[in-house]
Amino acid sequence: MQQQYSNTYESVVRTQVVSGQDQKPLNLGLTDVEGAKAVARRLFDTYDRDRNGQIDNVEVVPMIVDVYKSFNRIFSPARGDIDSFYKVLDRNQDGKITYQDLEDLCIRYLTNQTPTNLRASEAPRQSGIQQTQQTVTSSYRRTQY
């Protein structure tokens, strides 16, 4: 089982799934948002073994071991190590490691952008549309009276 996680981790580091069976070297899309999201998805799917939508304390242990193994180190994490790693991965600090947490982490560290900045840049377009609709509606109401 240990070997399975290590092989998957190395696969995530080396390749990025683009569509179906197509793969391209990760460094071609590593620093863009879509590439970071693909890495997050692959990591999450690998370590969420019970497919419940979150990575728990038991599932995070192979992740820690694989990270150290990628540096040619054998490491058996203690309870404190697991808790610390869990806190790092739990980006919104809700006590659960979800796909969104991993996606935010990958975007932050692979693209050097903060996910909140990305969402904020999308918000003006959406809120601008809503505000325009509200202005038109309120103008229409005023002209009726």
Wavefront OBJ file of the C-alpha trace (Angstrom):
o trace
v 0.000 0.000 0.000
v 2.866 2.354 0.873
v 4.335 1.939 -2.604
v 0.994 2.866 -4.202
v 0.980 6.297 -2.518
v 4.604 6.971 -3.398
v 4.040 6.091 -7.033
v 0.988 8.350 -7.155
v 2.872 11.216 -5.521
v 5.670 10.903 -8.073
v 3.055 10.773 -10.831
v 1.483 13.998 -9.558
v 4.864 15.675 -9.483
v 5.792 14.549 -12.988
v 2.557 14.776 -14.982
v -0.729 16.583 -15.151
v -3.914 15.018 -16.459
v -5.314 17.297 -19.142
v -8.243 15.284 -20.439
v -8.968 11.590 -20.217
v -5.822 9.670 -21.038
v -3.868 12.680 -22.374
v -0.960 13.776 -20.228
v 1.613 16.502 -20.586
v 4.658 17.404 -18.507
v 3.605 19.242 -15.372
v 6.054 22.089 -15.858
v 4.129 23.260 -18.930
v 1.113 24.186 -16.802
v 2.329 24.090 -13.236
v 2.290 27.807 -12.592
v -1.134 28.534 -14.040
v -4.365 28.250 -12.084
v -5.748 25.349 -14.103
v -2.538 23.373 -13.630
v -2.638 24.011 -9.882
v -6.263 22.861 -9.762
v -5.342 19.668 -11.634
v -2.581 18.930 -9.113
v -5.012 19.553 -6.240
v -7.603 17.228 -7.775
v -5.060 14.470 -8.311
v -3.722 14.761 -4.763
v -7.181 14.838 -3.245
v -8.387 11.849 -5.245
v -5.260 9.915 -4.268
v -5.458 10.457 -0.519
v -9.226 10.587 0.087
v -9.357 6.792 0.233
v -12.876 6.449 1.628
v -14.231 9.008 -0.876
v -16.137 10.949 1.781
v -15.054 14.347 0.457
v -12.435 15.060 3.076
v -9.020 13.843 4.141
v -8.996 12.775 7.776
v -6.107 12.228 10.224
v -5.655 8.623 9.109
v -5.547 9.530 5.403
v -3.085 12.375 5.933
v -0.375 10.023 7.303
v 0.490 8.463 3.898
v 0.598 11.976 2.467
v 3.214 13.026 5.038
v 5.225 9.852 4.523
v 5.178 10.358 0.738
v 6.347 13.952 1.030
v 9.358 12.865 3.062
v 9.958 9.916 0.763
v 10.203 12.304 -2.179
v 13.230 13.780 -0.370
v 14.684 10.289 0.128
v 13.845 10.339 3.824
v 12.069 7.689 5.830
v 9.750 9.345 8.310
v 7.190 8.003 10.727
v 5.059 10.965 11.826
v 4.166 11.405 15.482
v 0.789 12.759 16.630
v 2.193 16.321 16.755
v 3.505 16.032 13.187
v 0.111 14.860 11.962
v -1.681 17.686 13.776
v 0.734 20.311 12.401
v 0.468 19.010 8.846
v -3.313 18.881 9.167
v -3.410 22.533 10.275
v -1.317 23.568 7.271
v -3.607 21.752 4.846
v -6.829 22.944 6.485
v -6.706 26.366 4.825
v -10.064 27.656 6.090
v -9.512 26.152 9.562
v -12.860 24.379 9.721
v -11.324 21.154 11.055
v -11.617 19.328 7.700
v -9.260 18.993 4.749
v -11.448 19.310 1.674
v -10.706 19.581 -2.010
v -11.171 23.356 -1.712
v -8.433 23.459 0.943
v -5.993 21.605 -1.317
v -6.980 23.709 -4.315
v -6.360 26.930 -2.375
v -3.012 25.605 -1.169
v -1.902 24.543 -4.664
v -2.982 27.836 -6.214
v -1.181 29.797 -3.511
v 2.107 27.945 -3.730
v 2.225 26.886 -7.372
v 0.998 30.112 -8.973
v 2.023 32.603 -6.267
v -1.525 33.958 -6.251
v -3.974 33.915 -3.411
v -7.283 32.220 -4.156
v -9.121 35.121 -2.495
v -7.508 37.525 -4.985
v -8.666 35.302 -7.829
v -12.194 35.194 -6.453
v -12.152 38.943 -5.810
v -11.139 39.613 -9.415
v -14.123 37.556 -10.568
v -16.540 39.236 -8.112
v -16.657 42.727 -9.706
v -17.899 41.265 -12.948
v -20.683 39.414 -11.186
v -21.544 42.149 -8.689
v -21.427 44.748 -11.462
v -24.097 42.840 -13.342
v -26.214 42.520 -10.219
v -25.764 46.189 -9.373
v -26.760 47.214 -12.899
v -29.880 45.081 -12.623
v -30.712 46.658 -9.267
v -30.196 50.173 -10.657
v -32.427 49.473 -13.644
v -35.096 47.941 -11.396
v -35.040 50.828 -8.915
v -35.108 53.389 -11.766
v -38.086 51.596 -13.281
v -39.941 51.673 -9.961
v -39.315 55.425 -9.585
v -40.673 56.193 -13.015
v -43.872 54.272 -12.327
v -44.881 56.485 -9.394
l 1 2 3 4 5 6 7 8 9 10 11 12 13 14 15 16 17 18 19 20 21 22 23 24 25 26 27 28 29 30 31 32 33 34 35 36 37 38 39 40 41 42 43 44 45 46 47 48 49 50 51 52 53 54 55 56 57 58 59 60 61 62 63 64 65 66 67 68 69 70 71 72 73 74 75 76 77 78 79 80 81 82 83 84 85 86 87 88 89 90 91 92 93 94 95 96 97 98 99 100 101 102 103 104 105 106 107 108 109 110 111 112 113 114 115 116 117 118 119 120 121 122 123 124 125 126 127 128 129 130 131 132 133 134 135 136 137 138 139 140 141 142 143 144 145
